[in-house]
């Protein structure tokens, strides 16, 4: 990716892509909106369903726990159904369970429906990156940035949609997401042709075997600690800010904008100048400092630090995605599944543990734990820097030759 300009207006530009790529990217925006959708309405959901913060936080835990486990299944399914059918199956599940979430009469029902939503999202998100990489013009550089753009835009718009619809009722954002995903289903149906299937079908154990590669295992381990910090901010901070849906939505919209800008515009330039590992290590350490100030500062500092954290999260997301896809010799969908299997467990743990830690101690300690996790992620990168650098460089020609070829044909 370094040395390329994906915004160049030539054939490889991020802006000049086939309709199939735009349709998949557009649906990806809505899929990522579903992650941050509930942020501004968490207090409203707790009030409406007479639930505690730790009970409501299970909305994230069930979602990401199922997502993590489902990562072992996505390659198995997509290598048999094909990319298009897998995307459509995932979208259909999200439409059904997002709509059911809006009808919940108890927090237990809502947690269960979010688990079904997580399964659909796992099928869609893990496959969408491979589809975009395979169908995009200009190779993996433009494709990954387009995917990260979709992630950033979805993360920014999710809280905004949650705030706008959730101000009237906490149920409306769920119905709104179901409607948008139904539109995404129609777009994928109309514009995306079936992807080539692999010569060898992926087994359920392939992602686990892929983690036997030292470089990929190191990236996954570092990302595990990073995701704990990331989702402490996403799931626990709304209770700390204690704001109306509109104000919380505005805070997380600004957070998402920074995430998008730094993932797409800033991270590639910093990587080219300083190298991926230095950028990642520095960003993780700065995120740790940001978390400590967020935890111990006043209300204004908490708002500012929440927004600023989007910059570090955006840079981290881009670097981690590139390392996971390029550091091992495993096919990209298999490497992505193994990597996501590990990191999403932290996304499931943080929303549950953060409010529990507060109950056991005080409101500051969850942020201290998250900061320690971010530092641990940086230490893994530092300890494994030689292997990560050498392995990524050795595999660069191989992956460069694969660019433009459907990821499912790996």
C-alpha positions, 0 to 999 in steps of 0.5 A: 500500500505504501508508495501508492496513491489510491486517490489518484484519478486513474484506473486504480482510484478509490473513486473509480470502482465498479457498481458491485464494489459501491453496492457492497461498500454501501451495504457495509456502511449500514452494517457498521452503523449497527455497531454504534447505533445503540450508543446514544440510546443505551441509557434510554434502553436501560430506562425503557426496559428497566435494566441496569447498565451491565445488563444493557451492555450485554447488547454488545457482548451477545453481538460480538460473542456470536460474531467471534464464534461465527468467524470460524464459520464464515469461510466454510459457508462462503467457500460453498455458497459463494461470496454473493449468496453469503452476503445476501444471507448475512443481510437477510439475517440482519434485517430480520433480527434488527426488526425483531430487536425493535419489538423487544419487551425485555432486555433478555429478548433484546440481547437474544435478538442482537446475538442473531444480528451478530451472526448476520453481521459476521457473515456479511462483514467478513465476506464483504472485505474479500468481495471488495478486494476481489472486485475493486479496480486498482488492487488491495490499496484502494480496496482496503481504503474503501472498506475502511471508509465504509467502516468510518462512515458507518461508525459516524452515522450509526450514533447519529441515526440512533440519536435522531430516531432514538429521541422519539423511541429507543425502538425506532433505530432498530427498525430504521437499520432493518429498512436500510439493510433491506435496501442494501440487500436489493443493491447487492442483488442487482449489482453484484455478480457471483464471485469465483469459488475456491478450488479447495473449500475452506474447513471450519478449522482453517482459521485456527490453523492460520493462527499457527503462523507467528505473525498473524497470531501476534497481530491478532493478540495485539488487536485483542488488547486494542479492541478491549480498549476500543469497546470500553470507549464505545460501550461504557462511555455513554453511561459516563457522559450521561447525555440526551440521545441528541447530544450523545449522538453528536459526540459519537458522530464527531468521534466517527468522523475523526475515525474515518478521516484518520483511517483513510487520509492520515494513516496511509501518509503516516505509514509511508513516512514512519512505517506501519509498526511505529505508527501502530505502536505510537497510536496505541500509547496515545490511546492509552493516555487519552483513556486515562484523561477520559477516566479522570478528567471532568465532563468536558474532558470526557467529551473531548477525549471521547471524540479525540479517541476516534483519531487513534482508533481510525489509524489502528483499524487501518494498520491492523487490517493491512497487517492481518491480510498481509502478514501470513501466507494464508488466503486472505479470507482465512487469515481475516477469519482467524484474526477476527475470531481472536479480536472480537472476543475482546469486543464481547468482553469489554462492554460486560466487564467495564460496568462490572469493574465500576460496580466493584471499584469506581468509575475511573478504574474501567478506563485504567484497565482499558489503558493498560490493555492498549499498552499491552497491545503496543508491547506485543507489537514491539516484542514481535516487531522483527517478525512482523516486519520481515514476514510482511515484507517477504509476503508483499510480492506474493500478495501484490500478484494476487491483487485484482483476483477474487479473494475467494479464488485464493 
